[in-house]
Amino acid sequence: MDAKQLFDQTSLECGKLITQRYSTSFTLGIQTLDKKFHAPIYAVYGFVRYADEIVDTFHEHDKAKLLAEFRLATYTAIDTGLSLNPVLHGFQLIVNKYQIDLDLIESFFKSMAMDLDFSTYNDDRYLEYIYGSAEVVGLMCLKVFVEGDSAMYQRLKRPAQMLGSAFQKVNFLRDIKSDYEERGRVYFPGVSYEMFDKIAKGIIEEEIQKDFDEALIGIAQLPDGAKLGVKVAYLYYQKLFDKIKGLSAAIIIKERIRIPNSQKFTLLVGTYFGSKLGLS
């Protein structure tokens, strides 16, 4: 391995470390992908995770400036094929190898910027935010999975978007308390945190289930090397969603709902053997 290959590999490994530190569920899902997809998906997750940290965490800093600098550094890395920021260097390797569309990245940055300027969302802003913050991430991953098969990409584009949308909306429900109390945000249009009730919760849940149902159709058509890992992530979020559906609106706004790591591992094992036996 020459020095440049070592630099590339080390940068990509940073994406893996970030995923392991921030998300046990996505780490489990990625581990069940074909090995060739591990580094690319870790790199995508590392990139979006760090951008999200800028708008959610660094309150004592000028977040708008940090995000603008991160955006510029991202495009510079993609254009030059190099960054001394290992997260961005790993990400640009994947963007350039799999020809991830720049408009997906730009939509992502627009949604991150929206978090700096908006505390409540109308219908249009909500759809724009969901697309940029979640659906495009699904499309980035799909670009990796199809490995240049443009016909497959177009066929699975809509289900990939719906899967990202479902994941994000479940996150919104799970985090409704912290989003409001820590960041002053309410993502669901027409929903007041103080007046969040059974009716509002039920309407949101119907919307999420439609996204899940459409996404599942696409998962079945993914390449074999990607299908199991995506199915694990789908089942984890569906289980989390089922848990949220079983709780009252009053509980949802008081505590963050979680799936214990032991249940995540059981889900992984069950999905893996179910797939091998043709049961899922």
Secondary structure, 3 states (H helix, E strand, C coil): CCHHHHHHHHHHHHHHHHHHHHCHHHHHHHHCCCHHHHHHHHHHHHHHHHHHHHHHCCCCCCHHHHHHHHHHHHHHHHHHCCCCCHHHHHHHHHHHHHCCCHHHHHHHHHHHHHHHHCCECCHHHHHHHHHHHHHHHHHHHHHHHHCCCHHHHHHHHHHHHHHHHHHHHHHHHHCHHHHHHHHCCECCCCCCCCCCCHHHHHHHHHHHHHHHHHHHHHHCCCCHHHHHHHHHHHHHHHHHHHHHHCCCHHHHCCCCCCCCHHHHHHHHHHHHHHHHCCCC
